[in-house]
Amino acid sequence: MMKTAEVLKEHSFLERLVGDWTVTAPDMSGGEPWTETVRSLHGIWFVAEGTGRMPDGKEATSILTLGYNDAKGKYVGSWIGSMMDYMWVYEGAVDASGNVLDLYTTGPDFNGEGLADYREQIIFVDADHRTFVSSAKQPDGSWKQFMEAHYARKI
């Protein structure tokens, strides 16, 4: 019989995401803010739905799911967006500060030739502000940032 999932201390990082957020990412949204609502599925899974406009003016929606897999000892998740037909699948860990979740994934290469490695980071600045950073792995093993979004909790 499958063991029922239990809320673990690792879920506390994800619990901080719950709420309504205003998202600004001028490079990705044409300057218009997005909104994001994050909800908890009984403290085990966390679902973030973002809505806004792309730089071309088209409406877009994204869904991020995050949880913690105790058997793997890793945070896991996925991301889909109405602007692409690729599902991003994540595994990662919270750093020693307790304020940064590093998520690693593989996805389409920017040059359209095959796949590349990416790192997404959810960085808590404080309880009401966080940053999302996307970086691509370079041939020398370093990470080159290509996107940054800022989140402010709606009060």
ZAMARGU-4260 file (C-alpha; in steps of 0.2 Angstrom, whole numbers, plus 5000, padded with zeros to 4 digits):
<rodrens>
0) 5000/5000/5000 | 5006/5017/4995 | 5012/5028/5010 | 5002/5044/5012 | 5012/5060/5010
5) 5015/5070/5026 | 5020/5088/5027 | 5039/5089/5031 | 5050/5103/5036 | 5056/5105/5018
10) 5038/5111/5014 | 5040/5126/5024 | 5050/5135/5010 | 5036/5132/4998 | 5023/5138/5010
15) 5030/5155/5009 | 5025/5156/4991 | 5006/5155/4995 | 4996/5171/4991 | 4993/5184/4977
20) 5008/5192/4969 | 5012/5206/4957 | 5025/5201/4945 | 5036/5213/4935 | 5049/5207/4921
25) 5051/5221/4909 | 5061/5210/4897 | 5048/5197/4896 | 5031/5205/4898 | 5033/5221/4888
30) 5033/5231/4904 | 5015/5226/4909 | 5015/5217/4926 | 5008/5200/4928 | 4998/5192/4942
35) 5002/5176/4951 | 4991/5166/4963 | 4999/5152/4973 | 4989/5140/4983 | 4993/5125/4993
40) 4986/5107/4991 | 4986/5102/5009 | 5004/5108/5012 | 5011/5094/5000 | 5010/5102/4983
45) 5010/5121/4978 | 5002/5127/4962 | 5006/5144/4955 | 4996/5151/4941 | 5002/5167/4932
50) 4993/5177/4920 | 4998/5192/4909 | 5003/5198/4892 | 5018/5193/4882 | 5028/5207/4873
55) 5018/5204/4857 | 5002/5208/4867 | 4995/5191/4867 | 4987/5185/4883 | 4997/5171/4892
60) 4995/5159/4907 | 5008/5149/4916 | 5007/5135/4929 | 5021/5130/4941 | 5019/5115/4952
65) 5032/5112/4966 | 5033/5099/4980 | 5046/5090/4990 | 5049/5071/4986 | 5056/5063/5002
70) 5062/5047/4993 | 5073/5057/4982 | 5077/5070/4995 | 5074/5084/4982 | 5061/5097/4978
75) 5052/5093/4962 | 5041/5102/4950 | 5035/5107/4933 | 5031/5122/4923 | 5020/5124/4908
80) 5015/5140/4899 | 5002/5144/4885 | 5016/5152/4875 | 5026/5136/4872 | 5023/5117/4870
85) 5037/5111/4881 | 5034/5105/4899 | 5049/5110/4910 | 5052/5097/4924 | 5062/5102/4939
90) 5073/5094/4953 | 5082/5104/4966 | 5087/5110/4983 | 5086/5125/4995 | 5103/5132/4998
95) 5111/5134/5016 | 5103/5152/5018 | 5086/5144/5017 | 5081/5158/5006 | 5085/5151/4988
100) 5078/5136/4979 | 5089/5131/4965 | 5079/5121/4952 | 5088/5112/4938 | 5080/5107/4921
105) 5083/5103/4903 | 5074/5111/4889 | 5075/5118/4871 | 5092/5126/4867 | 5091/5145/4862
110) 5099/5141/4846 | 5085/5128/4842 | 5098/5114/4841 | 5094/5101/4854 | 5092/5103/4873
115) 5102/5113/4885 | 5103/5113/4904 | 5095/5127/4914 | 5094/5133/4932 | 5079/5142/4939
120) 5081/5151/4956 | 5067/5157/4968 | 5075/5169/4979 | 5066/5176/4995 | 5072/5194/4998
125) 5059/5195/5013 | 5042/5188/5017 | 5033/5199/5004 | 5047/5200/4990 | 5055/5187/4979
130) 5065/5186/4963 | 5064/5172/4950 | 5080/5170/4940 | 5083/5159/4925 | 5101/5155/4919
135) 5108/5144/4905 | 5123/5133/4908 | 5138/5138/4898 | 5151/5126/4890 | 5163/5131/4904
140) 5150/5125/4917 | 5146/5142/4923 | 5128/5149/4923 | 5123/5164/4912 | 5107/5173/4918
145) 5095/5178/4904 | 5079/5182/4913 | 5074/5190/4930 | 5057/5193/4937 | 5052/5202/4953
150) 5037/5197/4964 | 5028/5208/4977 | 5015/5201/4988 | 4998/5209/4986 | 4992/5216/5003
</rodrens>
